[in-house]
Structures are given as C-alpha cells and as structure tokens.
C-alpha cells in the first residue's frame, strides 16, 4: 500500500514533514530544564550565555523544520520552551520570531501573556516605554523598579486583556510595593 502511495502521489508525501512529536517534546523538556537551571540558581550563571546560545540553535532548528509549535502539538510546557528560549535571546532574534509568536497566540496555541512579555522586552531593548509593565530593572540605588510604562494609568486594563494579573500583584513577586497612578 505504501509503495502504491509513493508511486501515485509522490508530491503529496514529499510536501508533508513527518514529525516525531514524542521526541520533540522530550527535546523541548531538556532545553527548558537547561534554560531554567541557571535562572533558578541550580547551575552556574557563568554558563548562561553559552547555554542560551546552544538552546537557541536547537529551537531555531525545530522552528525551521516545523514552525512555532503550539500547545496542541507539544503541550503547554513544550510551547513555553519556545517562548523562554526566544525571550532569553538577543533583540534581533526576538524581533525575528515575534510574528510567529503573534500568529500562534492568534490561533490560540500560545499564551497571550507571552506575547505581552516579549513585546515589553523588545520595546525596552529599543529604549521605548513598555506597554504591559512586565519588565523590571535596577535603578541607580540598586533597587528594583518597573521600566517606564506607556499610559501607566491604563496598564491593568491592558494586562487583563493579555490574561495577566494586576501590576500591583505582579510587583509583589519582586518584593516591590506598587500603586498604579490615577492621573
């Protein structure tokens, strides 16, 4: 039967990319573990750039072959891996893959909050105000504070649209107290 399919419909078979989903999910789990180890203190921070660059090579290979794989294909954790690796890459890489993340979010295959976080990271790196208040920086006194936010009084409305908690709640994760300005 397979031989008959190959002989009669070779263009249909060659146009499809076969995918070993279980192997990809396993690979993504290993990448995510490496990505998070240096960020949770379970591995040397000195190796972070090297680890991030290796992870990026793997993720770019997967994206080149299959595209930005969504939650229905690789599960939430596998999908998170795409986001984390690109989020931890350089600005040019973030800009390159942002449209793929955007399409995945529109299709319901990636989290809206990931799109917000990536957008804010890109804007911050471009020296522009962030939109969702997701980026925290150290001020000159060495204390954490939010990177400047565009239209700050309406930030919680935008955060809610992206499935995010209020900025006041988010600030607590960083040990900060925050109140959105009313004017």
N, C-alpha and C positions, 0 to 999 in steps of 0.2 A: 504494500500500500504506500509506504514511504517513497519507494522508488518511483511509483507511478506519479505521486505528487511532485517529486523533483523533476521528472521528465515533462510533465504537463504544465506545471505552474512554477517554474524556477524564479521568476521575478518576484512573486509574492513571498516566497521563502527568503530570498536574499534581502528583501526590504524590511523584514522583521528582525529585531535584535532579540536574541534569546537571553533570558535573564535568570540567573540562579538566585532567587530572592533570599533564600536562607543564607547563602554565602555572603551576599551583600549586607544583610542585616548583621551578621557576625562581624564582618569587616568594620561596619559603622560603629558597632559596640566597642571594638578595640580602639578605634580612632577617638571616640568620645571619652573613653577611660583615660587615654593619654592626654587629651586636651584638658581634662579637668584635674588631673593629678597635680600639676604644677600650680593650679589656681586654688587648690584646697589645702596646700601645704604638705601633700603626701609625696612630693617629688621636688627635686631641686629647681628653683625658679631660674637658675643659671642656664638651664637647658630649654627654657620656654620657647625662645625663637627658633631653635633647631627643631623642636617637636612640632611647633606650629607650621614650619615650612614643610616638614615631612607629611603632616596631616593634610595640608593644602594640596600637595601633589596627588595624594590618593583621592581626595574629594574631587579635584578637577578632572581626574581620570574617569571617575564614576559619572560626573555630570556630562563630560564629553560623550560618553557612551550611551547614557540613559536619560539625561536631563536631570532636573532638580526633582528627586523622588519624594513623593508626598506621603502623608501618614497612611493612606490606604494601601500603599505598597510596602513601606518599610517600618510602619508603626510610628507612634509619636517619638520614641527615643531615637530611632534612626533618622527621622526628619529633623529632630533637634540637632543632630550631629552636623548636618549641612549648615544650619544656621550658625552654630558655635564656631565652626572652623572658619567660615567666611567672616563672621563678626570679629574674630581674632586675627584677621589678616590685614594687609595694608589697604590704604584708601582706594587705590586703583582697582584692586581685586573686589572690594566691597561694591564699588560703582559698577564694575563689570557684571556682577551677579545679582545686583539689586533687582533688575527687571524680572529675572527668573523667580526670585522670592516673591515679588509682587504678583506674578501670574499664579504661583502656587497658592498664595493667600486668596486670590480672587476665585480660584477653583475649590476653596475650602480644604486644601491639602496641607497648609502650613498655618501657624498661629499668627493672628493679626498683631499680637504683641511683639513678635519677632520682627515684623516689618517696621513697627514703631521704633524699636531699639536700634535697628540697622539704620533707619532714616536719621535718627538723632546722632548716631555715631558718625555718619558721613557728614552731616551738617557741622558738627563740632570740629571735625578734622579739616573742614573747609573754612573754619573761622566764622561760621554763621551761627545764629541762635538756634537752639534745638526747639522742637515742636512739642514733644511729649514729656520732657523732663526726666528722661531715663539716664542721663549722663551726669556722673558725679566726679568732681575734680578736687584737688587740694588747692586751697587758697595760699596766699603768701605767708600766713601764720601757720601753715601746715595742717589746717583743719579742712574737713570735707565740706563741700557745698555743691549745689546744683550749678552746672554750667548754665550760662544765661538762656532763658526760655522766652521764645516769641509769644506775645499775647498771654502772659503768665496768668492773668485772672481767669482765662477760659481753659487752662491746661487740663483740669479734671474732666471737662466735657470731652475733650479730645482723647484723653486716656480711657474714659469709659467706652467710647466708640471702638477702641482697639482691644477691649477686654482686659484692661489694666486696672489695678487698684488706684485709689486716690494718691496724689503726690504726698499728702500727709502720712498715709500708711506706708508708702514706699520709702520715705525718709527714715522711718523707724528701723528699716533693715540695715541702715548705715549708722545707726545710733544718733541720728540727727532729729531735731525738732523743727517742724516747718509749718508755716501757715500761708496759704495762697493769698496774695494781695487782692483786696476787693476793688481797688481803683486801677 
